[in-house]
Every structure is written in structure tokens, then in C-alpha cells.
Amino acid sequence: MKSLLKIYGRYIGSTWIILVLLGMVNLSVMCWIMLDRVVNYESGFATSFRSMAELLVEKDSEGELFLTQQGKDFLEESQYAFLMLLNDTGDVIFEWNLPENFKDHYTAGEIAGFTRWYLNDYPVKVWQTKEGLLAAGGKKNSLWKFTLELPMGFMSHIGQYIRVLVGANLLIILCMVGFLGYRYYKSLCPLSEAIEALSCNQQIYLTEKGVAWELAVKLNRTSDILKEQRQTIQKRDMARTEWIAGVSHDIRTPLSVIMGYADELMQNEKLGQKERAKAAVIRNQSIKIRQLIEDLNLTSKLEYHMQPLRVTPFYPAVLLRTLAAEFMNEGLGGQFEVVPFIEFELEGVTLKGDEELMKRAVRNLLSNSTRHNPDGCRIWIRGGIESGKCVIEVSDDGCGIPEVVVQELFGEDGDRWNEKKPHIMGLRIVKQIVAAHKGDFRIMMEGHCVKMSLPIDGAFPYAT
């Protein structure tokens, strides 16, 4: 769910960035418009019409008013429609291009009206000169006029109103962002839970609607495909395990007959020494075949969790001493020496697990050392406590476990499919037994030491 919260946070952050950029763009556009208004229009009015107003109309030597050439050029270039000059009583004392329907006299109210608004739909600009009130009219529909009047009480609190307005906008934006983000989070939450369930090999079904319905459809389809694959694999594994168990059962009887007859031939004193030795070879090889079949059956059951653990309390220190004694009493040659080393901390410690399987694991390691070192070696069996776990180590000073076996055992060499793979049945069973007890299996010291770490208190899901 942490990844989903990160997505939600990024969504919120991205939304805020977009809003900030949008606000900056809007503010920039408004500033540009206002600047353009002030610089290109208002300042132009101040520097052109106001400065030219005194120069538009003058008196000649006889006291008659006339439009100066400079004024005429200015009016034509500025595209004014007419010009008139009013005296203090409202009479038109001078005009230029004045329309026919215009009057020669205007009252104070009419002057105030077209000064603020329009004169016969003509926008008008006025300026008080020494000759009188100068009124210049622009073309129709060339200027939009709007007069805004606000009380001083409002203007004195304009800053507070702006803060309230900005705060309200921010609150609305925050609520909208949170609401949209929550909806986005709710729509992704089932997808995240479904993905986590799929990673745990669980069956899922999502409602195929909403903004993420396409993803829901694909996840449901993926779940169905994985379910079919699991069922196919389970059927194949079950068939494989049953076949191995059946073959093991079918071979056991004829193998017992072979071993029985071989044993009788070994005991028959009428046969020569050479024939009795051949019978002994047949019996020993039959024992190896029986052991291989048992190993194959056991590793298959352990791999697919079909071998229930007979969990009982046992003492690992006693188990190691017993195995060391039994192994030495089995008739090892003088070239082998088994040295048990049980640390004091392990004395009295009780483990819960399948004692017989643990014996099998240690025996496999001891047999592995003797089988691969025919010239002899020294074998150490160590038991102790490390980091709250029971540690069992079997090491020797022989040839050690080859690197190719380690790679094959831990699946580190996937390119060896076209080569002859080494025989690792015994070590694989040890690794599977340790895994069934929720422990850790490691090969150290360049193949000369196998370390098994077992939890002192553990739970076993398929125990009996």
C-alpha cells in the first residue's frame, strides 16, 4: 500500500504544480493586459490628446478661431470623427466635421452626459482649454466606456476582501484536489490489493467498472491464467509423485528377492570365494539401488510438501553424539575419523521437528564425506547456538564439495542444460529437510563445510 500512497502523493503534487502554473499564467496575462492598457492607451491619451488640446484650435489676428494644420493632421491620424469647442454657456463656438444632427447649444446636463458616456453614440473626449471646453469625438463603436464607482468604505477594506477571496479559492482548490485524489486513490486501491494477492499466488476477481476497468479486466484475466497454470502444475506434480511412489513400491519386492538370494549365496560355503564375492557385490549394489529409490521418493515428497513432518521434541546434542557413534560403529576404515564438538550452550536445548528426517540429513552429509574421500579424511560434527538458532555443521578436510555441485544445488548455473549434470540427490534432500523445518542451508569454506541453522521454536504447516 505504500506504493499506492506514493502515487496518490505524486498526483496531489502534480495537481498543485498545475494549479500554480495556471495561476502564474493568468496573473501574467492580467498584468500584460493592464500594462498594455496603461502604456499603449492611457499614456498615449495623456501624451497625445491632452498635450495637443491647446494646439488644436487657435485665434488669428482678427480674433477668429481656426484649426491649426498641426491639429488637423493629429485628428486625421488619430481617426477622430469631429471636433467642437464650447464656451462657458454651452454654445458651440467652433466645429470641425460636426455631423448635421448635432446641436449648436448644450446644457450643463448634456455636457456632463457626453463627457462621461457618449454623444449620439460617438465616444467623446473632453479637455478644458483657454478657449473653452474642447470635445473630440471618435468613430462610432471604436471605444467601450464603463464607469465604476465604489464607496470608500469598500476601498479601505479591499485588501481584506482580496485575502478572503484568495483564501476561499485556495480552500475550494484544496477540497477539489483532495476529493479528486481520494477518488483516484479509491479506484487504484483494489488494483493494488489485487496485485499483492497475485504476488502471493492467490485467486482474485475485480469489479470491471470505473476509471480502471481495463486494468481490472486484464488482472482478472491474468488471475484466471495463473489459476489454470497452477492446476496444470499441481496435476503434473501429483502424477509425477504418484508415479515415483508406484515405481518405488513395485521395485521394492523384486529388489528384496534379489537381496535375499544374494545373501543366501554369500552364506553358502559350497560356493567358491570368487562366487561369494560376486554375490556380495550384487547385495551391496541392490542396497544402493534401494537407497536411491528411497531418496528419489523422499525428495519428491519434500519438494511438493507431501511428506508430513512427525514433529516431536528432541535434543540436538544427543542426536549428534548418537549419529557420530553409530557412524563410527558401522565399520569405517582407519583412514576416517569422526570428531563431534558440541558446544555447552546447546546442552539441554530442545528442538521441535522430525527427528528421523534430521538424522537422515546428518547421515547424508557424513556419507557424502566418506564416499567422495576414499583415501580418508577427518570429519567434524559441530553443534551450537548462533543468533538464537540451533546450528549444526558437518565439515571435513577432504576434497570438498565441487563448485559445479554448489551451482547446481542453488540453481546458480542455468546454462548447464546441455552438459552432464552432477549427482546431488543427497545434498538436495538435506536442503529440503532443512527448508521443511524453516531453517537455513549454506555451503561454506569452499565446499568443505555444510551449515544448517534451525529455529529453536518453529511452526510447521504440514506437520502431523
DATAJO-V283669 format. One record per helix or strand of 2 or more residues. SS is the DSSP state (hx for helix, st for strand). FROM is the first residue (numbers start at 0). LEN is the number of residues. Records with the same first field share a line. If there is no record, write none. Layout:
SS = FROM-LEN + FROM-LEN
//
This chain:
hx = 1-46 + 48-8 + 68-9 + 107-9 + 151-5 + 157-42 + 212-55 + 272-31 + 315-14 + 343-3 + 354-17 + 402-7 + 424-12 + 444-3
st = 56-3 + 64-3 + 79-7 + 90-6 + 117-2 + 121-7 + 132-6 + 311-4 + 335-7 + 349-4 + 376-10 + 388-8 + 439-5 + 448-7
//
